[in-house]
Amino acid sequence: MREIRNKIRTAIEFLKDGQSFKVGELRFEINEGAVQVIGWSQYINLQNVTKAKALDELEEIKALFFEMKKASPELQDFIKEKSVKFSLYFDDYGKTSIEICTERDGIFIWRLK
């Protein structure tokens, strides 16, 4: 856990400079005035991603983030005045990342058509 705490400290410094940083399976960014926490879907075919599956994966992203927050007083302090936007993306074999859904302040938005 100490390694994760050190990475979180580094991530915070990058975020202060407007840059993204990956900690474990999550990427942190500042986007639209919020801390954006990004994770990627486990599915390899976008057609297999349903709203229910996406919500489950988004909950996993949130749970991992809250574990990191619990372990890092620096992260708790950094986000205390900010909203947090959770995003689930699909990785198209390294070509591009497609946003599937987001949740910010309890509002869920489905991005796929």
Residue pairs with C-beta under 8 A, 6 or more apart in sequence:
1 71
4 23
4 24
4 68
4 71
4 72
5 71
5 72
5 74
7 21
7 23
7 24
8 23
8 68
8 71
8 72
8 74
8 75
9 72
9 74
10 21
11 21
11 22
11 23
11 28
12 74
12 75
12 78
14 20
14 21
14 28
15 21
15 28
15 29
15 30
15 35
15 78
18 30
20 27
20 28
20 29
21 27
21 28
22 28
23 68
24 64
24 68
25 39
25 40
25 64
26 37
26 38
26 39
26 61
26 64
26 65
26 68
27 37
27 38
27 39
28 35
28 36
28 37
28 38
29 35
29 36
29 38
30 36
31 85
32 85
33 82
33 83
34 82
34 83
34 84
34 85
34 104
35 78
35 79
35 82
35 83
35 84
35 85
36 84
36 85
36 86
36 87
37 61
37 62
37 65
37 84
37 85
37 86
37 87
38 61
38 87
38 88
38 89
39 57
39 58
39 60
39 61
39 64
39 86
39 87
39 88
39 89
40 88
40 89
40 90
40 91
40 97
41 49
41 54
41 57
41 88
41 89
41 90
41 91
41 100
42 57
43 49
43 53
43 90
46 90
46 92
46 98
46 112
49 90
49 100
49 112
51 101
51 110
54 88
54 100
54 101
54 110
55 101
55 108
57 88
58 86
58 88
58 101
58 103
58 108
61 86
61 87
61 88
62 86
62 103
65 84
65 86
68 75
69 75
69 76
69 79
83 104
83 105
84 104
85 102
85 103
85 104
86 102
86 103
86 104
87 99
87 101
87 102
88 99
88 100
88 101
88 102
89 97
89 98
89 99
89 100
90 97
90 98
90 100
91 97
92 98
98 111
98 112
99 111
100 110
100 111
100 112
101 108
101 109
101 110
101 111
101 112
102 108
102 109
102 111
103 109
